[in-house]
Amino acid sequence: MTGVPRSLTDRSWRPERPLALREVLDELLDDMEAGIDAPDRVLPADPTPLSTGLAMLDRVLVGGIHLGEVTVVEADLPAQGDALLLEIARRIEHPALVVASSAIEVAAWLVAGEAGVPAVAVGEARMSQPEWDRVAESFGVLANRDVDVGEARSLRGVARLITTSTAPVVVVRDVAGLGAPVEVMASLARAAHTAGVAVVTTLGVMDDVPGWALEGVQRVTLCAHGLGGRAALVRPDDD
């Protein structure tokens, strides 16, 4: 079936459909099993931030990202937010899990960034010989990185991958279509806290989000409008 934006097991896009109790019980059991399977991590009392591998982002975050928390980059241009996630996934020195709707797209995305070639060119395999050479080299570099890739097409699926992750850092792509920002942030924050991992993702600029939905969330804004194509990272509470 094509054209379905999320897994058929995700009720968020069709809340009006009644569910048999046995279906809800199956979902509850899945969630309970995910909690049992989650790595048993104890967060340090005074955790040291984990560097993202990007000095400019680490400075804004006052050291880096934190275990048990979500760091969300709010980008007024989605492509720039996606590019920043790519750089984190490529440069971070800690074991990482990259979660997205398509593992193949993630691999092409990482290869393109490593080789300095447009992702569409990698996906279509239409490149010049020098570009092919750089892509071939990037395969070797990326194959030696401690990075796993997980596929999820629903918010519940993303949360399950986070809570069962053995990597301390989880980079989550494609969350904009998984639900309202309030729902997405609250779900990711719960999963990050449960698993004791640092989650990094990107969304558009969030307005009027209640405080309860941002508990355990670090916000960074990637501003590009009016800067002549350049972008600046700031904290939302900066003057």
GROMACS elastic network, one bead per residue, 0.5 to 0.9 nm:
[ bonds ]
;  ai    aj funct       b0    kb
    1     4     6  0.71909   500
    2     5     6  0.85885   500
    3     6     6  0.89577   500
    4     7     6  0.73200   500
    4     8     6  0.78256   500
    5     8     6  0.89289   500
    5    13     6  0.83988   500
    5   153     6  0.77219   500
    5   154     6  0.86268   500
    5   177     6  0.76924   500
    5   178     6  0.84497   500
    6     9     6  0.82086   500
    6    10     6  0.66812   500
    6    12     6  0.89036   500
    6    13     6  0.76851   500
    6   152     6  0.89272   500
    6   153     6  0.52512   500
    6   154     6  0.53620   500
    6   155     6  0.86600   500
    6   177     6  0.83936   500
    6   178     6  0.73974   500
    7    10     6  0.54169   500
    7    11     6  0.86113   500
    7   152     6  0.84503   500
    7   153     6  0.57531   500
    7   154     6  0.56611   500
    7   157     6  0.86128   500
    8    11     6  0.73504   500
    8   154     6  0.88177   500
    9    27     6  0.87561   500
    9   154     6  0.82758   500
   10    13     6  0.70957   500
   10    14     6  0.81810   500
   10   153     6  0.89451   500
   10   154     6  0.61658   500
   10   155     6  0.76987   500
   10   156     6  0.72005   500
   10   157     6  0.87214   500
   11    14     6  0.53159   500
   11    15     6  0.54525   500
   11    16     6  0.85579   500
   11    17     6  0.79408   500
   12    15     6  0.55432   500
   12   154     6  0.89503   500
   12   155     6  0.88934   500
   12   178     6  0.84697   500
   12   179     6  0.72623   500
   13    16     6  0.89189   500
   13   178     6  0.88860   500
   13   179     6  0.81254   500
   14    17     6  0.61303   500
   15    18     6  0.79684   500
   19    22     6  0.81723   500
   19    23     6  0.64076   500
   19    24     6  0.69024   500
   20    23     6  0.54049   500
   20    24     6  0.67786   500
   20    25     6  0.88517   500
   21    24     6  0.51056   500
   21    25     6  0.60931   500
   21    26     6  0.85695   500
   22    26     6  0.61314   500
   22    27     6  0.86990   500
   23    26     6  0.50577   500
   23    27     6  0.63836   500
   23    28     6  0.87063   500
   24    27     6  0.50580   500
   24    28     6  0.61866   500
   24    29     6  0.85967   500
   25    29     6  0.61046   500
   25    30     6  0.85826   500
   26    29     6  0.50747   500
   26    30     6  0.62240   500
   26    31     6  0.87337   500
   27    30     6  0.50161   500
   27    31     6  0.62884   500
   27    32     6  0.86543   500
   28    31     6  0.51393   500
   28    32     6  0.61785   500
   28    33     6  0.86039   500
   29    32     6  0.50222   500
   29    33     6  0.60668   500
   29    34     6  0.85118   500
   30    33     6  0.51541   500
   30    34     6  0.61543   500
   30    35     6  0.87003   500
   31    34     6  0.50621   500
   31    35     6  0.63417   500
   31    36     6  0.87818   500
   31   156     6  0.87192   500
   31   160     6  0.76442   500
   32    35     6  0.51012   500
   32    36     6  0.63264   500
   32    37     6  0.86995   500
   33    37     6  0.60819   500
   33    38     6  0.85143   500
   34    37     6  0.50950   500
   34    38     6  0.60693   500
   34   160     6  0.61823   500
   34   161     6  0.86894   500
   34   163     6  0.67931   500
   34   164     6  0.66512   500
   35    38     6  0.51735   500
   35    39     6  0.86688   500
   35   160     6  0.84620   500
   35   163     6  0.69081   500
   35   164     6  0.78303   500
   35   194     6  0.79182   500
   35   195     6  0.85984   500
   36    39     6  0.82594   500
   36    40     6  0.89849   500
   36   164     6  0.89981   500
   37    40     6  0.86107   500
   37   163     6  0.80392   500
   37   164     6  0.61588   500
   38    41     6  0.86176   500
   38   160     6  0.88326   500
   38   162     6  0.86283   500
   38   163     6  0.52450   500
   38   165     6  0.71992   500
   38   166     6  0.83947   500
   38   194     6  0.79230   500
   38   195     6  0.62007   500
   39   163     6  0.75458   500
   39   164     6  0.62866   500
   39   165     6  0.72077   500
   39   166     6  0.65906   500
   39   195     6  0.64428   500
   39   196     6  0.84965   500
   40   195     6  0.74997   500
   40   196     6  0.85185   500
   41   194     6  0.87132   500
   41   195     6  0.67706   500
   41   196     6  0.59882   500
   41   197     6  0.86982   500
   42    45     6  0.89637   500
   42   196     6  0.71911   500
   43    46     6  0.83758   500
   43    47     6  0.71421   500
   43    67     6  0.71308   500
   43    68     6  0.75080   500
   43   196     6  0.63310   500
   44    47     6  0.50956   500
   44    48     6  0.83677   500
   44    67     6  0.89052   500
   47    50     6  0.88810   500
   47    66     6  0.71274   500
   47    67     6  0.73781   500
   48    63     6  0.81606   500
   48    64     6  0.85546   500
   48    65     6  0.88446   500
   48    66     6  0.73268   500
   48    67     6  0.87020   500
   49    58     6  0.89103   500
   49    61     6  0.88885   500
   49    62     6  0.82919   500
   49    63     6  0.55454   500
   49    65     6  0.52666   500
   49    66     6  0.50718   500
   49    67     6  0.76865   500
   50    53     6  0.88362   500
   50    58     6  0.86930   500
   50    63     6  0.72077   500
   50    64     6  0.50867   500
   50    65     6  0.51697   500
   50    66     6  0.61837   500
   50    67     6  0.79285   500
   50    92     6  0.88470   500
   50    93     6  0.89582   500
   50    94     6  0.80359   500
   50   169     6  0.87745   500
   50   198     6  0.83829   500
   51    54     6  0.73847   500
   51    55     6  0.80532   500
   51    57     6  0.88056   500
   51    58     6  0.62314   500
   51    63     6  0.65656   500
   51    65     6  0.65442   500
   51    92     6  0.69680   500
   51    93     6  0.77161   500
   51    94     6  0.84544   500
   52    55     6  0.76589   500
   52    57     6  0.72241   500
   52    58     6  0.64192   500
   52    63     6  0.89034   500
   52    64     6  0.60038   500
   52    65     6  0.68733   500
   52    87     6  0.88793   500
   52    88     6  0.57664   500
   52    89     6  0.84607   500
   52    91     6  0.71478   500
   52    92     6  0.50324   500
   52    93     6  0.76121   500
   52    94     6  0.85926   500
   53    57     6  0.83427   500
   53    58     6  0.77371   500
   53    64     6  0.87904   500
   53    87     6  0.81934   500
   53    88     6  0.63890   500
   53    89     6  0.89286   500
   53    90     6  0.85046   500
   53    91     6  0.50391   500
   53    93     6  0.66675   500
   54    57     6  0.54495   500
   54    58     6  0.61867   500
   54    59     6  0.87285   500
   54    64     6  0.89668   500
   54    87     6  0.77090   500
   54    88     6  0.69231   500
   54    91     6  0.72891   500
   54    92     6  0.78737   500
   55    58     6  0.50369   500
   55    59     6  0.61466   500
   55    60     6  0.87710   500
   55    63     6  0.88909   500
   55    64     6  0.88773   500
   56    59     6  0.53177   500
   56    60     6  0.66032   500
   56    61     6  0.88389   500
   56   233     6  0.77581   500
   57    60     6  0.52136   500
   57    61     6  0.61891   500
   57    62     6  0.85488   500
   57    63     6  0.85304   500
   57    64     6  0.72535   500
   57   220     6  0.87004   500
   57   233     6  0.70840   500
   57   234     6  0.89688   500
   58    62     6  0.59530   500
   58    65     6  0.77000   500
   59    63     6  0.59249   500
   59    64     6  0.73513   500
   60    63     6  0.77312   500
   60    64     6  0.80778   500
   60   220     6  0.76991   500
   60   233     6  0.69795   500
   60   234     6  0.64199   500
   60   235     6  0.67712   500
   61    64     6  0.51650   500
   61    65     6  0.69156   500
   61    71     6  0.89586   500
   61   218     6  0.80576   500
   61   219     6  0.88054   500
   61   220     6  0.77909   500
   61   235     6  0.79755   500
   62    65     6  0.87176   500
   65    69     6  0.76662   500
   65    70     6  0.79744   500
   65    71     6  0.66524   500
   65   169     6  0.88726   500
   65   198     6  0.63822   500
   65   199     6  0.81174   500
   65   200     6  0.80214   500
   65   218     6  0.83139   500
   66    69     6  0.56408   500
   66    70     6  0.77442   500
   66    71     6  0.81585   500
   66   197     6  0.77240   500
   66   198     6  0.54196   500
   66   199     6  0.83213   500
   66   218     6  0.89879   500
   67    70     6  0.83272   500
   67   168     6  0.71645   500
   67   169     6  0.78801   500
   67   192     6  0.75520   500
   67   193     6  0.78401   500
   67   195     6  0.88177   500
   67   196     6  0.54048   500
   67   199     6  0.78707   500
   68   189     6  0.77347   500
   68   190     6  0.86583   500
   68   191     6  0.82915   500
   68   194     6  0.72759   500
   68   195     6  0.69490   500
   68   198     6  0.54942   500
   68   199     6  0.77637   500
   68   216     6  0.74137   500
   69   188     6  0.86361   500
   69   189     6  0.61798   500
   69   190     6  0.86894   500
   69   191     6  0.89676   500
   69   192     6  0.56073   500
   69   193     6  0.62209   500
   69   196     6  0.77466   500
   69   197     6  0.70089   500
   69   198     6  0.53885   500
   69   199     6  0.63276   500
   69   200     6  0.86574   500
   69   215     6  0.86702   500
   69   217     6  0.57603   500
   69   218     6  0.72953   500
   70   185     6  0.80252   500
   70   188     6  0.68492   500
   70   189     6  0.57253   500
   70   192     6  0.65742   500
   70   193     6  0.86600   500
   70   197     6  0.86049   500
   70   198     6  0.60618   500
   70   200     6  0.57742   500
   70   201     6  0.76169   500
   70   216     6  0.62942   500
   70   218     6  0.60567   500
   70   219     6  0.84241   500
   71   198     6  0.76256   500
   71   199     6  0.61279   500
   71   201     6  0.64514   500
   71   202     6  0.82536   500
   71   216     6  0.86543   500
   71   217     6  0.57611   500
   71   219     6  0.59446   500
   71   220     6  0.74609   500
   72   185     6  0.85346   500
   72   199     6  0.82804   500
   72   200     6  0.58666   500
   72   202     6  0.51241   500
   72   203     6  0.69243   500
   72   217     6  0.71092   500
   72   218     6  0.62196   500
   72   219     6  0.51570   500
   72   220     6  0.62339   500
   72   221     6  0.83538   500
   73    81     6  0.65825   500
   73    84     6  0.84866   500
   73    85     6  0.86452   500
   73   200     6  0.78346   500
   73   201     6  0.63250   500
   73   203     6  0.63379   500
   73   204     6  0.80776   500
   73   205     6  0.84179   500
   73   218     6  0.85806   500
   73   219     6  0.61816   500
   73   221     6  0.56171   500
   73   222     6  0.65136   500
   73   233     6  0.87470   500
   74    77     6  0.88730   500
   74    78     6  0.84994   500
   74    81     6  0.71612   500
   74   201     6  0.87996   500
   74   202     6  0.57371   500
   74   206     6  0.69707   500
   74   219     6  0.71119   500
   74   220     6  0.60091   500
   74   222     6  0.59049   500
   74   223     6  0.83584   500
   75    78     6  0.56682   500
   75    79     6  0.82659   500
   75    80     6  0.67930   500
   75    81     6  0.51918   500
   75    82     6  0.87089   500
   75   202     6  0.70097   500
   75   203     6  0.62514   500
   75   204     6  0.50284   500
   75   205     6  0.58179   500
   75   220     6  0.85203   500
   75   221     6  0.59193   500
   75   223     6  0.63369   500
   75   224     6  0.79794   500
   76    79     6  0.89877   500
   76    80     6  0.82339   500
   76    81     6  0.80871   500
   76   203     6  0.85450   500
   76   204     6  0.56656   500
   76   205     6  0.58864   500
   76   221     6  0.80628   500
   76   222     6  0.67238   500
   76   223     6  0.60844   500
   76   224     6  0.66985   500
   76   225     6  0.73271   500
   77    80     6  0.56022   500
   77    81     6  0.67411   500
   77   204     6  0.74336   500
   77   222     6  0.81496   500
   77   223     6  0.79099   500
   77   224     6  0.69220   500
   77   225     6  0.80839   500
   78    81     6  0.50828   500
   78    82     6  0.62121   500
   78    83     6  0.86092   500
   78   202     6  0.80629   500
   78   203     6  0.72066   500
   78   204     6  0.64973   500
   79    82     6  0.50638   500
   79    83     6  0.61484   500
   79    84     6  0.87044   500
   80    84     6  0.62440   500
   80    85     6  0.87337   500
   80   222     6  0.78858   500
   80   224     6  0.84381   500
   80   231     6  0.81567   500
   81    84     6  0.51516   500
   81    85     6  0.64445   500
   81    86     6  0.87655   500
   81   201     6  0.86065   500
   81   202     6  0.58498   500
   81   203     6  0.74090   500
   81   204     6  0.83319   500
   81   222     6  0.70813   500
   82    85     6  0.51314   500
   82    86     6  0.63070   500
   82    87     6  0.88310   500
   82   173     6  0.74734   500
   82   174     6  0.86539   500
   82   201     6  0.86801   500
   82   202     6  0.69649   500
   82   203     6  0.89755   500
   83    87     6  0.63875   500
   83    88     6  0.88035   500
   83   113     6  0.85482   500
   84    87     6  0.51156   500
   84    88     6  0.63512   500
   84    89     6  0.87135   500
   84   202     6  0.86620   500
   85    88     6  0.50890   500
   85    89     6  0.61660   500
   85    90     6  0.85895   500
   85   171     6  0.71390   500
   85   172     6  0.82582   500
   85   173     6  0.76197   500
   85   200     6  0.77075   500
   85   201     6  0.69625   500
   85   202     6  0.73874   500
   86    89     6  0.51422   500
   86    90     6  0.61643   500
   86    91     6  0.85410   500
   86   109     6  0.73247   500
   86   110     6  0.66271   500
   86   113     6  0.70848   500
   86   171     6  0.89317   500
   87    90     6  0.51004   500
   87    91     6  0.58818   500
   87    92     6  0.81415   500
   87   110     6  0.86188   500
   87   113     6  0.75741   500
   87   114     6  0.89599   500
   88    91     6  0.52319   500
   88    92     6  0.55068   500
   88   171     6  0.80475   500
   88   200     6  0.87720   500
   89    92     6  0.59652   500
   89    96     6  0.73509   500
   89    97     6  0.84736   500
   89    98     6  0.72168   500
   89   110     6  0.78119   500
   89   147     6  0.81404   500
   89   170     6  0.89230   500
   89   171     6  0.67715   500
   90    93     6  0.86774   500
   90   110     6  0.68166   500
   90   113     6  0.79032   500
   90   114     6  0.73719   500
   90   142     6  0.81152   500
   90   145     6  0.85317   500
   90   147     6  0.89584   500
   92    95     6  0.79307   500
   92    96     6  0.78838   500
   92   169     6  0.88744   500
   93    96     6  0.85521   500
   93   145     6  0.88256   500
   93   146     6  0.85604   500
   94   146     6  0.75533   500
   94   147     6  0.87337   500
   94   167     6  0.79667   500
   94   168     6  0.71968   500
   94   169     6  0.70148   500
   95   145     6  0.80522   500
   95   146     6  0.50151   500
   95   147     6  0.58557   500
   95   148     6  0.82060   500
   95   166     6  0.86126   500
   95   167     6  0.52546   500
   95   168     6  0.64032   500
   95   169     6  0.65606   500
   95   170     6  0.88514   500
   96   146     6  0.65940   500
   96   148     6  0.63567   500
   96   149     6  0.85642   500
   96   165     6  0.89239   500
   96   166     6  0.86316   500
   96   167     6  0.51592   500
   96   168     6  0.64480   500
   96   170     6  0.56017   500
   96   171     6  0.72080   500
   97   146     6  0.86980   500
   97   147     6  0.56693   500
   97   149     6  0.55773   500
   97   150     6  0.70079   500
   97   161     6  0.88712   500
   97   162     6  0.84488   500
   97   165     6  0.72520   500
   97   166     6  0.83786   500
   97   167     6  0.61137   500
   97   168     6  0.82095   500
   97   169     6  0.63462   500
   97   171     6  0.61585   500
   97   172     6  0.83059   500
   98   103     6  0.86632   500
   98   106     6  0.77384   500
   98   147     6  0.72681   500
   98   148     6  0.62222   500
   98   150     6  0.61603   500
   98   151     6  0.85912   500
   98   169     6  0.85825   500
   98   170     6  0.58223   500
   98   172     6  0.59023   500
   98   173     6  0.74715   500
   99   102     6  0.83543   500
   99   103     6  0.79066   500
   99   106     6  0.83431   500
   99   148     6  0.85767   500
   99   149     6  0.58716   500
   99   151     6  0.57618   500
   99   152     6  0.67656   500
   99   158     6  0.70054   500
   99   161     6  0.77127   500
   99   162     6  0.85171   500
   99   170     6  0.71970   500
   99   171     6  0.61690   500
   99   173     6  0.60579   500
   99   174     6  0.84700   500
  100   103     6  0.66244   500
  100   105     6  0.83041   500
  100   106     6  0.70089   500
  100   149     6  0.78322   500
  100   150     6  0.65174   500
  100   151     6  0.52815   500
  100   152     6  0.59237   500
  100   153     6  0.74393   500
  100   158     6  0.81592   500
  100   171     6  0.86643   500
  100   172     6  0.61866   500
  100   174     6  0.59319   500
  100   175     6  0.81761   500
  101   105     6  0.82201   500
  101   106     6  0.86262   500
  101   150     6  0.81975   500
  101   151     6  0.51615   500
  101   152     6  0.51030   500
  101   153     6  0.51046   500
  101   154     6  0.85006   500
  101   173     6  0.78065   500
  101   174     6  0.68158   500
  102   105     6  0.52778   500
  102   106     6  0.64374   500
  102   107     6  0.88603   500
  102   150     6  0.80827   500
  102   151     6  0.56489   500
  102   152     6  0.76778   500
  102   153     6  0.84344   500
  103   106     6  0.50334   500
  103   107     6  0.62678   500
  103   108     6  0.87014   500
  103   149     6  0.60793   500
  103   150     6  0.64433   500
  103   151     6  0.58324   500
  104   107     6  0.50778   500
  104   108     6  0.62205   500
  104   109     6  0.84421   500
  105   108     6  0.50757   500
  105   109     6  0.58970   500
  105   110     6  0.85507   500
  105   119     6  0.88342   500
  105   123     6  0.79443   500
  106   110     6  0.61179   500
  106   111     6  0.85195   500
  106   149     6  0.75466   500
  106   173     6  0.88360   500
  107   110     6  0.51938   500
  107   111     6  0.60991   500
  107   112     6  0.84890   500
  107   149     6  0.82908   500
  108   111     6  0.50713   500
  108   112     6  0.59432   500
  108   113     6  0.85209   500
  108   119     6  0.62988   500
  108   120     6  0.85610   500
  108   122     6  0.62359   500
  108   123     6  0.63172   500
  109   112     6  0.52505   500
  109   113     6  0.63026   500
  109   114     6  0.87090   500
  109   118     6  0.86951   500
  109   119     6  0.56991   500
  109   120     6  0.88906   500
  109   122     6  0.83167   500
  109   123     6  0.87250   500
  110   113     6  0.51702   500
  110   114     6  0.61054   500
  110   115     6  0.85100   500
  110   119     6  0.85209   500
  110   138     6  0.87419   500
  110   142     6  0.79069   500
  111   114     6  0.51154   500
  111   115     6  0.59557   500
  111   116     6  0.82485   500
  111   117     6  0.81070   500
  111   119     6  0.79006   500
  111   122     6  0.77388   500
  111   135     6  0.64936   500
  111   136     6  0.89671   500
  111   138     6  0.59534   500
  111   139     6  0.67286   500
  111   142     6  0.75173   500
  112   115     6  0.52107   500
  112   116     6  0.57036   500
  112   118     6  0.57869   500
  112   120     6  0.85043   500
  112   121     6  0.82391   500
  112   122     6  0.63742   500
  112   123     6  0.89843   500
  112   135     6  0.72816   500
  112   138     6  0.83513   500
  113   116     6  0.51573   500
  113   117     6  0.66195   500
  113   118     6  0.77423   500
  113   119     6  0.76255   500
  113   138     6  0.88901   500
  114   117     6  0.79531   500
  114   134     6  0.83092   500
  114   135     6  0.77567   500
  114   137     6  0.88822   500
  114   138     6  0.56972   500
  114   139     6  0.86928   500
  114   141     6  0.83060   500
  114   142     6  0.80259   500
  115   118     6  0.87779   500
  115   131     6  0.74254   500
  115   132     6  0.88387   500
  115   133     6  0.87282   500
  115   134     6  0.50975   500
  115   135     6  0.51996   500
  115   136     6  0.83936   500
  115   137     6  0.76126   500
  115   138     6  0.56589   500
  115   139     6  0.89138   500
  116   119     6  0.89279   500
  116   131     6  0.81951   500
  116   134     6  0.78130   500
  116   135     6  0.83939   500
  117   120     6  0.85149   500
  117   121     6  0.69236   500
  117   122     6  0.71380   500
  117   127     6  0.83935   500
  117   131     6  0.66493   500
  117   134     6  0.82485   500
  117   135     6  0.77883   500
  118   121     6  0.53191   500
  118   122     6  0.66634   500
  118   123     6  0.88743   500
  119   122     6  0.51027   500
  119   123     6  0.61547   500
  119   124     6  0.86265   500
  120   123     6  0.50117   500
  120   124     6  0.61002   500
  120   125     6  0.82813   500
  120   126     6  0.85558   500
  121   124     6  0.52208   500
  121   125     6  0.56853   500
  121   126     6  0.52337   500
  121   127     6  0.60926   500
  122   126     6  0.67851   500
  122   127     6  0.73653   500
  122   132     6  0.89235   500
  122   135     6  0.81358   500
  123   126     6  0.80454   500
  124   127     6  0.85493   500
  125   132     6  0.87126   500
  126   132     6  0.88788   500
  127   130     6  0.80271   500
  127   131     6  0.57000   500
  127   132     6  0.61566   500
  128   131     6  0.51572   500
  128   132     6  0.62560   500
  128   133     6  0.87160   500
  129   133     6  0.62176   500
  129   134     6  0.87338   500
  130   133     6  0.50349   500
  130   134     6  0.63453   500
  130   135     6  0.86637   500
  131   134     6  0.51017   500
  131   135     6  0.61293   500
  131   136     6  0.85779   500
  132   135     6  0.50107   500
  132   136     6  0.60914   500
  132   137     6  0.86030   500
  133   136     6  0.51527   500
  133   137     6  0.63217   500
  133   138     6  0.86776   500
  134   137     6  0.50887   500
  134   138     6  0.61376   500
  134   139     6  0.88039   500
  135   139     6  0.64011   500
  136   139     6  0.53404   500
  136   140     6  0.70063   500
  137   140     6  0.54402   500
  137   141     6  0.65577   500
  137   142     6  0.88824   500
  138   142     6  0.60123   500
  138   143     6  0.83468   500
  139   142     6  0.53268   500
  139   143     6  0.59448   500
  139   144     6  0.87878   500
  140   143     6  0.52420   500
  140   144     6  0.67037   500
  141   144     6  0.56704   500
  141   145     6  0.69637   500
  142   145     6  0.51593   500
  142   146     6  0.85143   500
  142   147     6  0.83123   500
  143   146     6  0.81667   500
  143   147     6  0.85473   500
  144   147     6  0.85761   500
  145   148     6  0.89074   500
  146   167     6  0.89285   500
  147   167     6  0.83710   500
  148   167     6  0.83493   500
  150   158     6  0.85693   500
  150   161     6  0.70936   500
  151   157     6  0.82173   500
  151   158     6  0.79657   500
  151   161     6  0.84598   500
  152   155     6  0.77413   500
  152   156     6  0.83612   500
  152   157     6  0.51057   500
  152   158     6  0.54127   500
  152   159     6  0.89893   500
  152   160     6  0.89723   500
  152   161     6  0.78834   500
  153   156     6  0.85411   500
  153   157     6  0.65330   500
  153   158     6  0.73656   500
  153   174     6  0.87837   500
  153   178     6  0.76855   500
  154   157     6  0.50618   500
  154   158     6  0.63223   500
  154   159     6  0.86894   500
  154   175     6  0.88147   500
  154   177     6  0.88295   500
  154   178     6  0.59846   500
  154   179     6  0.88436   500
  155   158     6  0.51036   500
  155   159     6  0.61849   500
  155   160     6  0.85972   500
  155   175     6  0.78606   500
  155   178     6  0.56028   500
  155   179     6  0.75087   500
  155   183     6  0.88587   500
  155   184     6  0.70802   500
  155   187     6  0.75463   500
  155   188     6  0.84343   500
  156   159     6  0.50780   500
  156   160     6  0.61326   500
  156   161     6  0.87229   500
  156   187     6  0.81732   500
  157   160     6  0.51062   500
  157   161     6  0.63584   500
  157   162     6  0.87276   500
  158   161     6  0.52369   500
  158   162     6  0.63154   500
  158   163     6  0.87763   500
  158   172     6  0.79286   500
  158   175     6  0.88900   500
  158   188     6  0.81138   500
  158   191     6  0.89443   500
  159   162     6  0.50771   500
  159   163     6  0.61763   500
  159   164     6  0.86744   500
  159   187     6  0.68431   500
  159   188     6  0.63034   500
  159   190     6  0.83366   500
  159   191     6  0.55653   500
  159   192     6  0.83542   500
  160   163     6  0.52121   500
  160   164     6  0.62542   500
  160   165     6  0.85108   500
  160   191     6  0.76810   500
  161   164     6  0.53272   500
  161   165     6  0.59447   500
  161   191     6  0.89530   500
  162   165     6  0.51670   500
  162   166     6  0.87635   500
  162   170     6  0.68059   500
  162   188     6  0.81515   500
  162   191     6  0.60874   500
  162   192     6  0.67279   500
  162   194     6  0.88956   500
  162   195     6  0.68735   500
  162   197     6  0.77376   500
  162   199     6  0.80790   500
  163   166     6  0.87374   500
  163   191     6  0.55334   500
  163   192     6  0.69915   500
  163   193     6  0.87258   500
  163   194     6  0.64346   500
  163   196     6  0.83208   500
  163   197     6  0.83030   500
  164   195     6  0.70607   500
  165   168     6  0.75620   500
  165   169     6  0.85769   500
  165   170     6  0.78037   500
  165   195     6  0.74081   500
  165   197     6  0.80074   500
  166   169     6  0.88494   500
  166   195     6  0.88463   500
  166   197     6  0.87193   500
  167   170     6  0.70268   500
  167   197     6  0.74612   500
  168   195     6  0.88447   500
  168   196     6  0.75574   500
  168   198     6  0.61289   500
  168   199     6  0.85460   500
  169   197     6  0.57188   500
  169   199     6  0.59153   500
  169   200     6  0.76652   500
  170   192     6  0.88089   500
  170   197     6  0.70398   500
  170   198     6  0.61741   500
  170   200     6  0.62752   500
  170   201     6  0.85804   500
  171   198     6  0.84619   500
  171   199     6  0.58632   500
  171   201     6  0.59708   500
  172   175     6  0.70392   500
  172   199     6  0.71463   500
  172   200     6  0.61503   500
  172   202     6  0.78437   500
  173   176     6  0.85226   500
  173   200     6  0.87105   500
  173   201     6  0.61802   500
  173   202     6  0.71871   500
  174   177     6  0.66754   500
  174   178     6  0.77764   500
  174   201     6  0.84926   500
  174   202     6  0.82008   500
  174   203     6  0.86733   500
  175   178     6  0.52657   500
  175   179     6  0.77143   500
  175   181     6  0.88916   500
  175   184     6  0.73433   500
  175   201     6  0.76093   500
  175   202     6  0.74793   500
  175   203     6  0.71704   500
  176   179     6  0.68128   500
  176   180     6  0.78205   500
  176   181     6  0.76063   500
  176   184     6  0.82861   500
  176   202     6  0.80907   500
  176   203     6  0.60112   500
  176   204     6  0.77701   500
  177   180     6  0.81267   500
  178   181     6  0.87316   500
  178   183     6  0.87146   500
  178   184     6  0.69456   500
  179   182     6  0.81173   500
  179   183     6  0.61850   500
  179   184     6  0.59770   500
  180   183     6  0.53158   500
  180   184     6  0.61720   500
  180   185     6  0.86298   500
  181   184     6  0.50164   500
  181   185     6  0.59028   500
  181   186     6  0.83429   500
  181   203     6  0.79191   500
  181   204     6  0.89003   500
  181   206     6  0.71272   500
  181   209     6  0.76861   500
  181   213     6  0.87094   500
  182   185     6  0.54627   500
  182   186     6  0.61396   500
  182   187     6  0.85653   500
  182   206     6  0.89505   500
  182   209     6  0.62967   500
  182   210     6  0.75789   500
  182   212     6  0.89896   500
  182   213     6  0.56315   500
  182   214     6  0.80241   500
  183   186     6  0.53596   500
  183   187     6  0.61226   500
  183   188     6  0.86222   500
  183   213     6  0.75162   500
  184   187     6  0.52822   500
  184   188     6  0.61376   500
  184   189     6  0.85076   500
  184   213     6  0.87431   500
  185   188     6  0.52231   500
  185   189     6  0.59667   500
  185   190     6  0.85385   500
  185   213     6  0.61575   500
  185   214     6  0.65616   500
  185   215     6  0.88315   500
  185   217     6  0.76007   500
  186   189     6  0.51953   500
  186   190     6  0.62177   500
  186   191     6  0.86990   500
  186   212     6  0.79318   500
  186   214     6  0.66998   500
  186   215     6  0.77206   500
  186   216     6  0.87935   500
  186   217     6  0.87667   500
  187   190     6  0.52485   500
  187   191     6  0.62773   500
  187   192     6  0.86607   500
  187   213     6  0.86865   500
  188   191     6  0.51015   500
  188   192     6  0.60383   500
  188   193     6  0.85338   500
  188   199     6  0.76105   500
  188   217     6  0.89531   500
  189   192     6  0.51111   500
  189   193     6  0.61041   500
  189   194     6  0.85070   500
  189   199     6  0.81808   500
  189   213     6  0.83437   500
  189   214     6  0.77620   500
  189   215     6  0.72011   500
  189   216     6  0.58169   500
  189   217     6  0.65602   500
  190   193     6  0.52264   500
  190   194     6  0.60759   500
  190   195     6  0.86352   500
  190   216     6  0.82362   500
  191   194     6  0.50783   500
  191   195     6  0.61113   500
  191   196     6  0.82141   500
  191   197     6  0.84245   500
  191   199     6  0.89006   500
  192   195     6  0.53342   500
  192   196     6  0.56027   500
  192   197     6  0.52354   500
  192   198     6  0.62957   500
  192   199     6  0.62298   500
  192   216     6  0.84859   500
  193   196     6  0.50699   500
  193   197     6  0.69973   500
  193   198     6  0.85810   500
  193   216     6  0.76854   500
  194   197     6  0.81452   500
  195   198     6  0.88734   500
  203   206     6  0.76319   500
  205   221     6  0.72405   500
  205   222     6  0.87157   500
  206   209     6  0.65008   500
  209   212     6  0.85052   500
  209   213     6  0.69071   500
  209   214     6  0.76280   500
  210   213     6  0.56845   500
  210   214     6  0.70811   500
  211   214     6  0.52392   500
  211   215     6  0.66582   500
  212   215     6  0.56011   500
  213   216     6  0.86664   500
  213   217     6  0.83848   500
  214   217     6  0.50672   500
  214   218     6  0.79212   500
  214   219     6  0.87080   500
  215   218     6  0.86332   500
  218   235     6  0.87819   500
  219   234     6  0.89673   500
  219   235     6  0.64426   500
  219   236     6  0.66717   500
  220   233     6  0.66602   500
  220   234     6  0.58083   500
  220   236     6  0.62914   500
  221   232     6  0.79874   500
  221   233     6  0.56611   500
  221   234     6  0.52585   500
  221   235     6  0.59001   500
  221   236     6  0.61562   500
  222   231     6  0.63127   500
  222   232     6  0.55948   500
  222   234     6  0.66039   500
  222   235     6  0.88449   500
  223   226     6  0.86028   500
  223   227     6  0.80549   500
  223   230     6  0.84119   500
  223   231     6  0.53246   500
  223   232     6  0.51903   500
  223   233     6  0.63935   500
  223   234     6  0.76492   500
  224   227     6  0.55339   500
  224   228     6  0.76247   500
  224   229     6  0.63250   500
  224   230     6  0.57863   500
  224   232     6  0.65259   500
  225   228     6  0.74189   500
  225   229     6  0.74436   500
  225   230     6  0.83166   500
  225   231     6  0.78603   500
  226   229     6  0.76874   500
  226   230     6  0.85980   500
  227   230     6  0.53324   500
  227   231     6  0.65717   500
  227   232     6  0.83067   500
  228   231     6  0.84285   500
  234   237     6  0.83085   500
  234   238     6  0.66483   500
  235   238     6  0.52970   500
  235   239     6  0.87593   500
  236   239     6  0.82548   500
